[in-house]
Amino acid sequence: MNTFFGFDMDVVRSADAPGTSAPSPLGLRAGEFIQLVKYAASLANTRVVEFTEMNPKYDIDNRTAKLVAIGMHRFCTGVA
């Protein structure tokens, strides 16, 4: 069985990811988000991963873009 992971950046709190379509003061901390990405990478049946709902128009200091880039890096380096 193949597995797909969709990481919606709206789930990360606005302090860590302000550049989203629906920022929230509540949500996952950046570190918790990265742990989930690493978990997805560790599963042998993960075939597709996507990062969505990033809005560069509202991204203060490119925080959200950097978090997505870190997530992509952690996924690629952690693939089982």
Buried (B, 14 or more C-beta within 10 A) or exposed (E): EEEEBEBBBBBBBBBBBBBBEEBEEEBBEBEEBBEBBBEBBEEEEBEEBEBEBBBEEEBEEEBBBBBBEBBBEBBEEBEE
